[in-house]
C-alpha cells in the first residue's frame, strides 16, 4: 500500500485499542476520548478498507478474520515503533 493511501493514524490507533481490549468503552477510556469517537474512527476505517473489522455484539465484540490480521500487523508495528 502506498504511503499516501494509508488510513488515518487516529483510526488505526482506535482500532488497535479496540482489538486489544475488545471494548469500545475501554478503548475510549485508554485513549481519553468518548466511546462514540472510537466507534466512529473504527467505522471510518472499516469504510475506507471496505471490510468489517469488528463484529459488534450486545454483550461483547469479536474481531473478524480481517480484524485479526490488521490487529496483528498494528501490534507488531506499534511495538517496533515503541
LINZI-V794448 format. One record per residue. N is the residue number from 0. RES is the residue in three letters. OMEGA is omega in whole degrees, 0 to 359 (NA if undefined). NEAR is the number of other C-alpha atoms within 8 Angstrom. Layout:
N_RES_OMEGA_NEAR + N_RES_OMEGA_NEAR
This chain:
0_UNK_178_4 + 1_UNK_182_5 + 2_UNK_180_5 + 3_UNK_182_4 + 4_UNK_179_6 + 5_UNK_176_7 + 6_UNK_178_8 + 7_UNK_181_6 + 8_UNK_181_6 + 9_UNK_179_7 + 10_UNK_178_13 + 11_UNK_179_12 + 12_UNK_179_8 + 13_UNK_180_14 + 14_UNK_180_12 + 15_UNK_179_11 + 16_UNK_177_12 + 17_UNK_181_12 + 18_UNK_182_12 + 19_UNK_184_7 + 20_UNK_187_9 + 21_UNK_181_11 + 22_UNK_176_10 + 23_UNK_180_11 + 24_UNK_179_8 + 25_UNK_177_9 + 26_UNK_179_14 + 27_UNK_178_14 + 28_UNK_180_10 + 29_UNK_183_8 + 30_UNK_179_8 + 31_UNK_177_6 + 32_UNK_179_9 + 33_UNK_176_9 + 34_UNK_180_11 + 35_UNK_179_6 + 36_UNK_178_9 + 37_UNK_180_15 + 38_UNK_180_9 + 39_UNK_180_8 + 40_UNK_180_12 + 41_UNK_178_12 + 42_UNK_178_8 + 43_UNK_177_9 + 44_UNK_178_11 + 45_UNK_179_11 + 46_UNK_181_8 + 47_UNK_181_7 + 48_UNK_181_6 + 49_UNK_178_6 + 50_UNK_175_7 + 51_UNK_180_9 + 52_UNK_184_11 + 53_UNK_171_9 + 54_UNK_182_9 + 55_UNK_181_7 + 56_UNK_183_7 + 57_UNK_185_5 + 58_UNK_180_4 + 59_UNK_177_8 + 60_UNK_177_11 + 61_UNK_174_9 + 62_UNK_172_12 + 63_UNK_176_10 + 64_UNK_178_7 + 65_UNK_178_10 + 66_UNK_177_12 + 67_UNK_181_11 + 68_UNK_180_8 + 69_UNK_180_8 + 70_UNK_179_12 + 71_UNK_180_8 + 72_UNK_180_8 + 73_UNK_178_10 + 74_UNK_180_9 + 75_UNK_180_8 + 76_UNK_181_8 + 77_UNK_177_8 + 78_UNK_178_7 + 79_UNK_179_6 + 80_UNK_181_5 + 81_UNK_NA_4
